[in-house]
Amino acid sequence: MTSAANSTGGANQVEPLALAGCPRVARVVMAAAVKHLTPVALELGGKCPCIFDAVAGRRNLQTSVNRVIFAKWSSCAGQACIAIDYVLVEERFAPTLVCTHARFCLVVI
């Protein structure tokens, strides 16, 4: 940001911000961003659940299971800060999810 914008009456503008960090730093960033209504996306290290509930039809069930597994393991082997940490699954879908995940692990390992 330059002082030229202030002298011409223009507003200082910043692109949307993304922060992966701790709550202490997030407070500082948010306090500065709010002055200019700058959009901010925060990733503060909380748990990232996947809620797996009713899906329509058998074909969609397998597709959904594959997507959950891909979402967990495709980004840096599950080490991305927004990777799925755990799955909350309806009991009737658990066997398909567990068996597919086990087969995936056998292939990868």
N, C-alpha and C positions, 0 to 999 in steps of 0.2 A: 504494500500500500504506500502510496506517495502522498506528500503534503499538497501536491498540485490539485488533487481531487477536492481537498478541503477548501482551497483558495478559490476554486471555480464553483463551489456550491454543490459539487457532486458527492455522492455517498461512497464510502469505501465498501467494496463488496468482496466477499470471499466465496469460493465454491463450497458446496456442502462438505462437511468434515466427517471422517470416520476415525474412531479411536478404539483401539484394543488395549486396555490397560486396567488401572485400578480406580476405585471410586474417588479417591483423593484427587487424582489428576483429572478425572471426569468433571468434578465440581469446578475446577479452575477453567477447563475448556468450555463448559456450559455457561459459566458466568461471562466469559468473554464473547461467546457466540450469541447470547441472548441480546446483547446490545445492538446487534446488526440483523437480528432474526435469521441467523445462519443455521440451516438445517444440520443436525448432528446425529450420527448413528453411533451408539456405544455398545461395545462388547466388553463386559467387565468381569468375565471369568466365571459366570454362574453356570449352573448345570443346564444342559441342552437336551430336554426329553423329546422323544418322538411318541406321539399318541396315535396308536394304530387301532382304529375301530371299524365299524361296519363298512364293508365294501360291497359293490354290486357284482355278484357272479363269481364263478370259480376262476375264469381267465383273469379278471381284474385283481383277484386275491394274489395270484402268483406275480403279476406285474407289480403290485404294491409292495410285496415282500422283496422283490428284486431291487426296487427303488430305495427301500429302507437300507438294505445292505450296501448298495452303491453310495448312498448319502453318507454312511458311516465310514466306509473304507476307501473311497475314491480320492479323497483329498489328503495327501501326505500320510497314508496308512492310518487314518483316524486321529491324527495329531493336530488337525486344524482347530483353531479355537472355537469354531462353531460346529464341530462334528457332533453327532448324536452321542450322548453319554449313556442313555438307557432308554428302553422302550416300555411304554405302558400299553399292553395289548389285551384285547378281549380274549377271554379264555378259549373261545372256539377257534380263534385264529392262531393261537400260540403254537400248536404242533407244526403247522406249515412254516411259520416263521423260524422256529428252532431248527427244524430239519433242513430247510434251505440254507440257513446260516451255517449249520454244521457241514453241509456239502461244500459250501463256498470255502470254508476254512481248510478242509481237506485238500482242495485243489490248490489253494494259495500256499499252504504250508508244505 
